[in-house]
Amino acid sequence: EELGKLAQGLPPNLEDLRLFMGGCSVTAEGIRHLLRLLPSTLRSLRLGLARLKLDDGAFGGVLAGLPATLQDIEFGLSGTEISDASLQEMAKLLPVGLQSLELNLGKNLAVGDDGVAALASGMTAALQSLKLKLRETG
């Protein structure tokens, strides 16, 4: 897949990666494959996944592939099909050294107070910055 080819061509000392794939035909499996191939030097990851067909199961698989070295994560998840269950899973899988987290959860009607509370309870002690965009959520 294209994302695998992209990952294989990345410099081995890459620290910052920004990919915006909103509205594309990218699959969750393709994203997982990309994450598995990222260099261990990666510290910052920004993934624009707006309007992709990501449900809780698919996004959980993406989360499980996050490199443990990440200190800065931004997910654009507006208009996906995730719910509170994805936020609960995210709370369990965030890298321990995460310092900054930004989530755009807009237009996800199945995201509500329970998911946000679960996410907050899973924040690591290292976290210094949190930005949540919750426009048009449940």
Beta strands, then each sheet from edge to edge (+ up, - down):
strand 1: 16-20
strand 2: 44-48
strand 3: 72-76
strand 4: 100-104
strand 5: 129-133
sheet 1: 1+ 2+ 3+ 4+ 5+
end
